[in-house]
Amino acid sequence: MDIRDSNGNLLQSGDTVTVIKDLKVKGSSAVIKRGTVFKNIRVSEDDDEHVECRNDKIKGLMLKTCFLKKG
């Protein structure tokens, strides 16, 4: 499956992505600000709409690819 970001770039495990919109984290009071960079994302083969990201504050974070851009 091809997993693509908001600009249509192909995403793979280990890529670095940037958040393009402020996002509220479900089940938490935390907010992910626009411009936040996530390194070493993990792409799931089961779900082509979400990628797993790691953050110091939030572990096991799943983000939709429509809110991410590669780079």
Helices and strands as residue ranges (DSSP letters): E 17-19, E 23-24, E 31-32, E 37-38, E 42-43, E 50-53, E 61-64, G 65-67, E 68-70
